[in-house]
Amino acid sequence: MNTRSKFAAHAGRWAVAAAAIAIVHLFSCSEPVVEKNWNFDHQVIYVGLQRPDDVVSADVDGDGLLDLVIAEDLGITWFRNKGGNRPDFERFNPVCTDEEKTGFMGLWLSDFDGDQDLDICVSCKDDDRGYWFENRDGMGKEWLEHGLPFAEDVADHSRTHDFNNDGREDIVMQRYHGSGVFYMPSPADPSAEWPIFKIGEGRAGLSLHDMDVDGDMDVLINNRWLENPGDPESVPWPVRELPNTEDNVKNQAGDINNDGIPDIAHAQEEGESCYVLLSPSWKRITLKSDGNGLHTAVLEDFDLDGDLDLLTADIHGGCAYIFENRDGKGTAWLEHRLATWSEQGSHNLCTGDFNNDGLIDIAGKHYETGSALELWYNTHAVR
């Protein structure tokens, strides 16, 4: 049976599970066994960040190496990967040269002008609106500011995808203080005014996944998801509620139990719990219940065993954590702890293969002034 057929076969049971949200029992495994080190080589790249909010991995200069881009209070900075098994990183001056703009949030990168290099979308606290910065030289050294129609609030998160299949990357931004989720399709002339459509409500976590396996991209927002109606300008998008969830969670979807249907991972951004929801019944498996603000939820195959593991971290002092998917079915997990700089914890971690050895590494930082940019190189294959 193909993936779409599997989804269709389970659709009825999904509806029943959602309707029974008030009476579904919360399933949980026992607390995972803890292993303090999982062969990750810790490196501090830079100390002295100014209240950094987001860190994103991307090849800014097109040299085939993943760089790191950070939205800080005083600007957008990026660190060029200079290569090697344990790369050195070169810090570049802020992307935004307007000294009156401070407090950047909701950072993401994509190609908005079709010139085959990566541009930046972000929002600014000073004027509560969104911007995109054009990578003019393709090397990340010359940037041109453009306004976006997102306004009246700073963005907590941004994500990009070609939602309308016109060959250009579009933007979804989500309000931080309010609850709106907005879709902005890129115009043929990216310097022209961008349209904007409010596709739904919600704050906290934002991520993208084809949840109903119908070939178009849906939007996960907090503890629910918005179904792409096919024409993304047809608003609002239908809301699909999830049972067995907490509020104010980071989210990411993926096939955790290898049955061909998307599952979901949640982490309470200011709470203690992270868990996975296994479709089609949305059975909840709790991985951690004593966290200290788990402000990251990233699914990756860290050990190259063919299944998805979960990355999260404390933000109010503590560790970063990888939960290893031991049985490939999402029901047996092993917790691994990674030390953080000054035991501050970490905030909005990202992942990528920074030394091109085929293993997924981790980058992160705390959000306080003076905090460090850190890398954890994955050496799992040689343990």
Secondary structure as the mmCIF struct_conf table of DSSP 4:
data_model
#
loop_
_struct_conf.conf_type_id
_struct_conf.id
_struct_conf.beg_label_comp_id
_struct_conf.beg_label_asym_id
_struct_conf.beg_label_seq_id
_struct_conf.end_label_comp_id
_struct_conf.end_label_asym_id
_struct_conf.end_label_seq_id
HELX_RH_AL_P HELX_RH_AL_P1 THR A 3 ALA A 19
TURN_TY1_P TURN_TY1_P1 ALA A 20 ILE A 23
HELX_LH_PP_P HELX_LH_PP_P1 CYS A 29 PRO A 32
STRN STRN1 VAL A 33 GLU A 35
BEND BEND1 LYS A 36 LYS A 36
BEND BEND2 ASN A 39 ASN A 39
STRN STRN2 PHE A 40 LEU A 49
BEND BEND3 GLN A 50 ARG A 51
STRN STRN3 ASP A 54 ALA A 58
BEND BEND4 VAL A 60 LEU A 65
STRN STRN4 ASP A 67 GLU A 72
TURN_TY1_P TURN_TY1_P2 ASP A 73 LEU A 74
STRN STRN5 GLY A 75 ASN A 81
TURN_TY1_P TURN_TY1_P3 GLY A 84 PRO A 87
STRN STRN6 PHE A 89 PHE A 92
BEND BEND5 VAL A 95 VAL A 95
TURN_TY1_P TURN_TY1_P4 GLU A 99 GLU A 100
STRN STRN7 PHE A 104 SER A 110
BEND BEND6 PHE A 112 ASP A 117
STRN STRN8 ASP A 119 CYS A 124
TURN_TY1_P TURN_TY1_P5 LYS A 125 ASP A 128
STRN STRN9 ARG A 129 ASN A 135
BEND BEND7 ARG A 136 LYS A 141
STRN STRN10 TRP A 143 ALA A 151
BEND BEND8 GLU A 152 ASP A 153
STRN STRN11 ALA A 155 HIS A 161
TURN_TY1_P TURN_TY1_P6 PHE A 163 ASN A 164
BEND BEND9 ASN A 165 ARG A 168
STRN STRN12 ASP A 170 ARG A 175
BEND BEND10 TYR A 176 GLY A 178
STRN STRN13 GLY A 180 MET A 184
HELX_LH_PP_P HELX_LH_PP_P2 PRO A 185 PRO A 187
BEND BEND11 ALA A 188 ASP A 189
TURN_TY1_P TURN_TY1_P7 PRO A 190 SER A 191
BEND BEND12 ALA A 192 ALA A 192
HELX_LH_PP_P HELX_LH_PP_P3 GLU A 193 PRO A 195
STRN STRN14 PHE A 197 GLU A 201
BEND BEND13 ALA A 204 ALA A 204
STRN STRN15 LEU A 206 HIS A 209
TURN_TY1_P TURN_TY1_P8 MET A 211 ASP A 212
BEND BEND14 ASP A 214 ASP A 216
STRN STRN16 ASP A 218 ILE A 221
TURN_TY1_P TURN_TY1_P9 ASN A 222 ASN A 223
STRN STRN17 ARG A 224 LEU A 226
HELX_LH_PP_P HELX_LH_PP_P4 GLU A 227 ASN A 228
BEND BEND15 GLY A 230 ASP A 231
TURN_TY1_P TURN_TY1_P10 PRO A 232 GLU A 233
BEND BEND16 SER A 234 PRO A 236
HELX_LH_PP_P HELX_LH_PP_P5 TRP A 237 PRO A 238
STRN STRN18 VAL A 239 GLU A 241
BEND BEND17 PRO A 243 ASN A 244
BEND BEND18 ASP A 247 ASN A 248
STRN STRN19 VAL A 249 GLY A 254
BEND BEND19 ILE A 256 ILE A 261
STRN STRN20 ASP A 263 GLN A 268
TURN_TY1_P TURN_TY1_P11 GLU A 269 GLU A 270
BEND BEND20 GLY A 271 GLU A 272
STRN STRN21 CYS A 274 LEU A 278
TURN_TY1_P TURN_TY1_P12 SER A 279 TRP A 282
STRN STRN22 LYS A 283 LYS A 288
BEND BEND21 SER A 289 ASP A 290
BEND BEND22 ASN A 292 ASN A 292
STRN STRN23 LEU A 294 LEU A 294
STRN STRN24 VAL A 298 GLU A 300
TURN_TY1_P TURN_TY1_P13 PHE A 302 ASP A 303
BEND BEND23 LEU A 304 ASP A 307
STRN STRN25 ASP A 309 ALA A 313
STRN STRN26 ASP A 314 ASP A 314
BEND BEND24 ILE A 315 GLY A 317
STRN STRN27 GLY A 318 GLY A 318
STRN STRN28 ALA A 320 ASN A 325
BEND BEND25 ARG A 326 THR A 331
STRN STRN29 TRP A 333 LEU A 338
HELX_RH_3T_P HELX_RH_3T_P1 TRP A 341 GLU A 343
STRN STRN30 GLN A 344 GLN A 344
STRN STRN31 HIS A 347 GLY A 352
TURN_TY1_P TURN_TY1_P14 PHE A 354 ASN A 355
BEND BEND26 ASN A 356 LEU A 359
STRN STRN32 ASP A 361 LYS A 365
BEND BEND27 TYR A 367 GLU A 368
TURN_TY1_P TURN_TY1_P15 THR A 369 GLY A 370
STRN STRN33 SER A 371 ASN A 378
HELX_RH_3T_P HELX_RH_3T_P2 HIS A 380 VAL A 382
#
